[in-house]
Amino acid sequence: MKYLVTYASKYGSTKKYAQWIAEALSCDLMDAGAVKPGTLAQYDVLIHGGGLYAGGFSGISVITKNYELLSGKPVILFSCGLADPNDPENISHIEAGLAKVLTPEMQKHIKQFHLRGGIDYGRLGLTHKAMMAMLRQSMLKKDRENLRDEDRLMLDTYGQQVDFTDRSTITPLVEYVLQLG
Ligand SMILES: Cc1cc2nc3c(=O)[nH]c(=O)nc-3n(C[C@H](O)[C@H](O)[C@H](O)COP(=O)(O)O)c2cc1C
């Protein structure tokens, strides 16, 4: 089996996971933006990782645009977001976002994993800074008692650097890929 890991990463957390996964599988690694029409034909399995931005999944078009080519091959998707993937409500949010861009057939076909990234406010671009500032303002208007853990964490660490990336969390994905054959 020839595996390809692709990633779409704005600030590096998803790329870090993609590098760890490619290392564990001893396979090729590529920025999703560099994938050409002929690239995927050379591989048996695609593993794509994308950072989460306001419910959107970065680089998902590497799958949606090339689905005809991929429909006969195993496709694995991993998300990288700030929200804790051990909380089922957060997984529901990610799945709802994916349901907007993946057909029901694609959702059934693609195996999903969810990994936790981080945030460094000092490195955010202007638009992202503004989005986080707006989110903070809307959270500050709410009663702290009623906030979700994610939102409380965001308020408490706003402006700082938070990093939840953890190499050991790639294990279930790597084991899943290896048992494919
Ligand atoms: C504007 C903005 C929106 C975000 N939206 C989400 C989100 O909807 N869900 C989530 O879990 N994380 C969200 N995050 C956090 C990123 O997913 C997190 O920083 C991740 O590690 C980014 O990965 P990357 O550096 O590979 O792009 C958001 C971050 C920013 C700056």
PDBQT file of the ligand as one rigid body, heavy atoms in Angstrom, charges set to zero:
ROOT
HETATM    1  C1  LIG A 201     -10.418  32.568  13.417  1.00  0.00    +0.000 C 
HETATM    2  C2  LIG A 201     -10.248  31.205  13.996  1.00  0.00    +0.000 A 
HETATM    3  C3  LIG A 201     -11.313  30.309  13.981  1.00  0.00    +0.000 A 
HETATM    4  C4  LIG A 201     -11.178  29.035  14.552  1.00  0.00    +0.000 A 
HETATM    5  N1  LIG A 201     -12.245  28.179  14.543  1.00  0.00    +0.000 NA
HETATM    6  C5  LIG A 201     -12.125  26.974  15.145  1.00  0.00    +0.000 A 
HETATM    7  C6  LIG A 201     -13.231  26.076  15.183  1.00  0.00    +0.000 A 
HETATM    8  O1  LIG A 201     -14.301  26.322  14.630  1.00  0.00    +0.000 OA
HETATM    9  N2  LIG A 201     -13.069  24.903  15.856  1.00  0.00    +0.000 N 
HETATM   10  C7  LIG A 201     -11.879  24.567  16.467  1.00  0.00    +0.000 A 
HETATM   11  O2  LIG A 201     -11.792  23.503  17.077  1.00  0.00    +0.000 OA
HETATM   12  N3  LIG A 201     -10.803  25.386  16.409  1.00  0.00    +0.000 NA
HETATM   13  C8  LIG A 201     -10.900  26.567  15.762  1.00  0.00    +0.000 A 
HETATM   14  N4  LIG A 201      -9.818  27.406  15.694  1.00  0.00    +0.000 N 
HETATM   15  C9  LIG A 201      -8.515  26.952  16.211  1.00  0.00    +0.000 C 
HETATM   16  C10 LIG A 201      -7.652  26.320  15.107  1.00  0.00    +0.000 C 
HETATM   17  O3  LIG A 201      -8.311  25.242  14.524  1.00  0.00    +0.000 OA
HETATM   18  C11 LIG A 201      -6.348  25.856  15.740  1.00  0.00    +0.000 C 
HETATM   19  O4  LIG A 201      -5.576  27.010  15.983  1.00  0.00    +0.000 OA
HETATM   20  C12 LIG A 201      -5.560  24.846  14.915  1.00  0.00    +0.000 C 
HETATM   21  O5  LIG A 201      -4.466  24.381  15.676  1.00  0.00    +0.000 OA
HETATM   22  C13 LIG A 201      -5.101  25.468  13.621  1.00  0.00    +0.000 C 
HETATM   23  O6  LIG A 201      -4.339  24.553  12.882  1.00  0.00    +0.000 OA
HETATM   24  P1  LIG A 201      -3.274  25.079  11.804  1.00  0.00    +0.000 P 
HETATM   25  O7  LIG A 201      -2.247  25.871  12.564  1.00  0.00    +0.000 OA
HETATM   26  O8  LIG A 201      -2.687  23.846  11.263  1.00  0.00    +0.000 OA
HETATM   27  O9  LIG A 201      -4.017  25.870  10.778  1.00  0.00    +0.000 OA
HETATM   28  C14 LIG A 201      -9.936  28.661  15.135  1.00  0.00    +0.000 A 
HETATM   29  C15 LIG A 201      -8.849  29.560  15.108  1.00  0.00    +0.000 A 
HETATM   30  C16 LIG A 201      -9.004  30.819  14.541  1.00  0.00    +0.000 A 
HETATM   31  C17 LIG A 201      -7.826  31.745  14.544  1.00  0.00    +0.000 C 
ENDROOT
TORSDOF 0
